[in-house]
């Protein structure tokens, strides 16, 4: 190819507004630059928070497949530190309904904007075909928040799950959904679509819900959805995730876990918050691996089926292993 014909890719600075290929505007990485954005954590990143750069044949195959089917993955959009490990193993968490979220949580690096009802109606079949090509036995669907849709995107979720089950009947499907604005009917449509695990993230302790989460999200709404999911479909496992290092106390961690057990939640994951850009919330502390082990023991003693707990743990980390009773293999690494 003639070098004169190569069109350079325009890099969009974090926090700046840009126009998507669908024609609506969004904020890169979700949060605008603000005063105090460059604050650094005293002491620097500890030794246990080092990851290898993603590489390898398996990683490249998954990356090629995601690109070829025009899929968004939370692995990329959230800058997940486990992308190399999971993609090398041939596993990916697919992010539905595009890569622009209607909310602007201050921990999250997904682009923020208003998609104005846009949906890729080929996504259910593309997702199903992608799962088939990767030969996955377990897939996690997650998504951006879509407050611009009446049902928050629940019907689209259900169609994607049904398409996967139609093409890959042996594949188990887990969903990590938005809160659907508390719409119980929308929730039930997803619960009846053929999933084995329903997850909705509480993200942080009650006191820190705001400013950590978008003002439209709430501790109570997430709790209510998880509680209803378990009552409506007791055969489906329920799951949530907490980020640590945002300023929560150990008493608050324990209190949140007790609240979750009170609604019969099955699985909780605990991981270190890592600031994706200088515009996002500061890291207040680095939680040690020993502390994560202790929090896991708390949860097991409370009666959770599994507590996946470690510095790099994210909502969908080794999701298919969560019920093996081994902390998703973390203690064996």
C-alpha positions, 0 to 999 in steps of 0.5 A: 500500500502506498504510504500516501494513501494511509489515513492516520487514526485520529486519537481522541483525548480523554474527557473530550467530546467527539462524534461517533460513527452512528452520528451522536456525540459522546465524551471520551472515557466518560468523564470530562477533565476537571480541576484536580484531575491529575492527583496521584496516589502517594507511594505509587503502585505496589508490586502485586499490581503488575500485569503482563502485556496482552499477547499470544495466539489465543489473544489475537484470535479473540481480538480478530473475532471481536473486530470481525463481528463488530462487537464491543467488549467490556474487556477493552472498553473498561481497560480491564487488567485481565484482558491478556489472561482471559483472551489468551484463554479464548474467553471474552465478555461481550458488551451489548448495545454499543460502547456509549453509555447514557450514564457517567459513573466516575470510576468507569472509562466507557464513553458517555453520551446519548445514543438516541435509541440506536441499536445494532439489530444484527447484534443478537445473531452476530453475538451467537455466531461469535460464541460459536466460532470461539467454541465457548461453553460459557459467555458473559453479556454485559452492556452500557446503560441505555436510559434512552430506551424505554426498557433500558435495553432489556428486550435486546438483552433477551434477544441476544441470549436467545440467539446464543442458546438457539445456535449454541444450546450447550453454552451457559449464559451469564448477564451483567446488566444495567439497572433498567431504571428499576423496571421489574418487567424488563428485569423479568424478560431477561431472567426468562431468556435462558440465563444461568447467572444474573448480575447487577453491580452494587459497585461500592458501599452505601455511603459512597454510592454517590459520587462513585456511581451516576446520580441515576443509580442507587444502592437500593435499586440494585439491592431491589433488583437482585432480591427480586431476581432471586425470588422470581427465579430461585434457580438462577444464581445472583451475583454482584461486585464491589470495588475497594480502595475508594475510601470505604471502611472494613465495617462498611465492607462487612455491612454491605456483604451482610445486606447482600446475604440478607437478599440471598445473593449467591456470589460476590466479587471483590477487586481493587479500584484502578483509576482508568484516567486522571479525570476519574476518582482518586484511589484512596488506598491499595488493598493488599492480597492478604486483606482480599483473602480475609474479606473472602473468608468473611463472605464464605462464613456469611454463607455466600456460595462463592466469593472471588476476591483479589486485586485484579478481580472484576465482575466477570473474571473467570466467571465460569469457575466461580462455583468451583470453590477455589476463588476462581483459581486465584489462590493457585496462581 
